[in-house]
Amino acid sequence: MSATIIDGKAFAARVREKVAQHVTRLKEEHGVTPGLAVVLVGEDPASQVYVRSKGKQTVEVGMKSVEHKLDADTSEADLLALVDQLNDDPEIHGILVQLPLPDHIDEDLVINSISPAKDVDGFHISNVGLLSTGQKSMVPCTPLGCLMMLRDHHGSLSGKDAVVIGRSNIVGKPMAQLLLGDSCTVTIAHSRTKDIEEVVRRADIVVAAVGRPEMVPGDWIKPGATVIDVGINRIERDGKNKLVGDVDFGSASEVAGAITPVPGGVGPMTIACLLANTLTACARANGLPEPE
Ligand code: NDP
């Protein structure tokens, strides 16, 4: 194996440590405790795991954590009423409605009912617009975590050829905006992209956010490129359940210059960035300087 392994787990621990220090200072110097509310509708097992993990880490950095677990048949009106209540709650600085929502609820409507200032997922249409016009916004957590790891590894990203595979609103598109904001030349590949191998082979930076186990083999990767694997795919191999990314780690790590593993890469950074966003939202709400 030749690639440097980008250790998202260790990086995320450093981010959380820094957030915790800021939280302590906010409490001591300003009497303010950042608060994050997470709303879960239904019993999707993966969502339950994420929500539990978010709540635990929120408390560990010294923030207030509030969880609202609603039945799968909760009406859209009741969910919107809860979001309204959280929008008005001065002790809550961040609101996250765990996706996906049940089919009878309009996801866009709910996301856009969250106050943009408390939208720590960065999915509200105002934050999407602010990000795409290069203005101060709430940045979606997963792409933000990827950008932090890339900046940490490379220093400047200016002029690099970046390919983002996947064009979802939660990962692919905001990732492309962030890379553009850092002056990369960005290509977004998706299910209709022709000659995707050739497109990926040109990239100095590859971000894979597809949801297809090990779709990107090593021979698609330009030697020395940096590979960020967002995918989280559960597969069964040799009779065991395993988590794998969208990149074939074995072959890609022979060619890449640096690569994130799955698990232990992008995943831990996502929650760390959620906590960082909540801290930022709290500082902004109180007219305080934004923590670095
Ligand atoms: P979506 O399903 O919303 O989007 C997947 C994207 O991949 C789409 O744009 C789709 O293209 C594209 N795609 C599908 N098949 C191909 C293909 N054969 N070739 C090229 N592109 C293809 O997924 P998400 O963006 O929500 O998530 C992507 C992955 O990242 C998942 O594995 C998910 O679990 C993971 N994830 C991880 C997070 C973390 O914290 N680490 C957080 C969020 C997601 P098209 O638009 O044309 O259909």
Boltz pocket constraint, residues with backbone or C-beta under 6 A from the ligand:
constraints:
  - pocket:
      binder: B
      contacts: [[A, 142], [A, 165], [A, 166], [A, 167], [A, 168], [A, 169], [A, 170], [A, 171], [A, 172], [A, 189], [A, 190], [A, 191], [A, 192], [A, 193], [A, 196], [A, 208], [A, 209], [A, 210], [A, 211], [A, 212], [A, 229], [A, 230], [A, 231], [A, 232], [A, 233], [A, 266], [A, 267], [A, 270]]
      max_distance: 6.0
